[in-house]
């Protein structure tokens, strides 16, 4: 049981590393004619042939039930709606404020469990979560610009919707699809959603430079076949609330890749952010181990 949980935590951490790295590739793609809505659409479409092939190879002849298809489609819509709302909020408010509001999603997941199941996470776990969220909020720069109600609402709603995605992802484990099959369904739903939004906004385009296509493809494959896949596997093992907390490693990995690949400076603010996130994750992990020992007794 301990080894399974450790593996689940590793999966969530690994997804955070992927999610922290891929924005660098996406930004390189934007320089060649891409945009946020188009990137979300390509992220759904490009991996589909690989996902379908892997699904047929690993689970030949598998037939999903109607309920599994329905749940997978809702998950896909929630996941890609999060991306669209967060990207859209950047047009109204500074990126830093939008990111700060989005990273409140672990609090929304914990609040759901408190209200729905009357769970008491414990003082140490709450402390760890708050430290992690504080570290993520400290990381981003507020920048300049007005606080548009539309932008604030979109950014906050992106966190709420992503929390709903994580919660439903754990519920899906009660009647789970094989992961490659699940990713296929979610990508199909995401392609339909992002394609419709992109057409309505006039944001879909094929006029990308070869380098932009390369970076877009790498981003799509890494996120869908790497990050999203292992994140879903991790949620099935550790649960939605803990996965939400452990995924706070994502902004920390963004700092690390910025230092290593972009030559960014390590400011005192970034160092303090890293320290808060790591401390919060350590406290949460120790609280989990303590709870597991008490349950065993």
Secondary structure in CASP SS format (residue, H / E / C, confidence):
PFRMAT SS
TARGET T0000
AUTHOR 0000-0000-0000
METHOD secondary structure of the structure
MODEL  1
X C 1.00
X H 1.00
X H 1.00
X H 1.00
X H 1.00
X H 1.00
X H 1.00
X H 1.00
X H 1.00
X H 1.00
X H 1.00
X H 1.00
X H 1.00
X H 1.00
X H 1.00
X H 1.00
X H 1.00
X H 1.00
X H 1.00
X H 1.00
X H 1.00
X H 1.00
X H 1.00
X H 1.00
X H 1.00
X H 1.00
X H 1.00
X H 1.00
X H 1.00
X H 1.00
X C 1.00
X C 1.00
X C 1.00
X C 1.00
X C 1.00
X H 1.00
X H 1.00
X H 1.00
X H 1.00
X H 1.00
X H 1.00
X H 1.00
X H 1.00
X H 1.00
X H 1.00
X C 1.00
X C 1.00
X H 1.00
X H 1.00
X H 1.00
X H 1.00
X H 1.00
X H 1.00
X H 1.00
X H 1.00
X H 1.00
X H 1.00
X H 1.00
X C 1.00
X C 1.00
X C 1.00
X C 1.00
X C 1.00
X C 1.00
X C 1.00
X H 1.00
X H 1.00
X H 1.00
X H 1.00
X H 1.00
X H 1.00
X H 1.00
X H 1.00
X H 1.00
X H 1.00
X H 1.00
X H 1.00
X H 1.00
X H 1.00
X H 1.00
X H 1.00
X H 1.00
X H 1.00
X H 1.00
X H 1.00
X H 1.00
X H 1.00
X H 1.00
X H 1.00
X C 1.00
X C 1.00
X C 1.00
X C 1.00
X C 1.00
X H 1.00
X H 1.00
X H 1.00
X H 1.00
X H 1.00
X H 1.00
X H 1.00
X H 1.00
X C 1.00
X C 1.00
X H 1.00
X H 1.00
X H 1.00
X H 1.00
X H 1.00
X H 1.00
X H 1.00
X H 1.00
X H 1.00
X H 1.00
X H 1.00
X H 1.00
X H 1.00
X C 1.00
X C 1.00
X C 1.00
X C 1.00
X C 1.00
X H 1.00
X H 1.00
X H 1.00
X H 1.00
X H 1.00
X H 1.00
X H 1.00
X H 1.00
X H 1.00
X H 1.00
X H 1.00
X H 1.00
X H 1.00
X H 1.00
X H 1.00
X H 1.00
X H 1.00
X C 1.00
X C 1.00
X C 1.00
X C 1.00
X C 1.00
X C 1.00
X C 1.00
X C 1.00
X C 1.00
X H 1.00
X H 1.00
X H 1.00
X H 1.00
X H 1.00
X H 1.00
X H 1.00
X H 1.00
X H 1.00
X H 1.00
X H 1.00
X H 1.00
X H 1.00
X H 1.00
X H 1.00
X H 1.00
X H 1.00
X H 1.00
X H 1.00
X H 1.00
X H 1.00
X H 1.00
X H 1.00
X H 1.00
X H 1.00
X H 1.00
X H 1.00
X C 1.00
X C 1.00
X C 1.00
X H 1.00
X H 1.00
X H 1.00
X H 1.00
X H 1.00
X H 1.00
X H 1.00
X H 1.00
X H 1.00
X H 1.00
X H 1.00
X H 1.00
X H 1.00
X H 1.00
X H 1.00
X H 1.00
X H 1.00
X H 1.00
X H 1.00
X H 1.00
X H 1.00
X H 1.00
X H 1.00
X C 1.00
X C 1.00
X C 1.00
X C 1.00
X C 1.00
X C 1.00
X C 1.00
X C 1.00
X H 1.00
X H 1.00
X H 1.00
X H 1.00
X H 1.00
X H 1.00
X H 1.00
X H 1.00
X H 1.00
X H 1.00
X H 1.00
X H 1.00
X H 1.00
X H 1.00
X H 1.00
X H 1.00
X H 1.00
X H 1.00
X H 1.00
X H 1.00
X H 1.00
X H 1.00
X H 1.00
X H 1.00
X H 1.00
X H 1.00
X H 1.00
X H 1.00
X H 1.00
X C 1.00
X H 1.00
X H 1.00
X H 1.00
X H 1.00
X H 1.00
X H 1.00
X H 1.00
X C 1.00
X C 1.00
X H 1.00
X H 1.00
X H 1.00
X H 1.00
X H 1.00
X H 1.00
X H 1.00
X H 1.00
X H 1.00
X H 1.00
X H 1.00
X H 1.00
X H 1.00
X C 1.00
X C 1.00
X C 1.00
X C 1.00
X C 1.00
X C 1.00
X H 1.00
X H 1.00
X H 1.00
X H 1.00
X H 1.00
X H 1.00
X H 1.00
X H 1.00
X H 1.00
X H 1.00
X H 1.00
X H 1.00
X H 1.00
X H 1.00
X H 1.00
X H 1.00
X H 1.00
X H 1.00
X H 1.00
X H 1.00
X H 1.00
X H 1.00
X H 1.00
X H 1.00
X H 1.00
X H 1.00
X H 1.00
X H 1.00
X H 1.00
X C 1.00
END
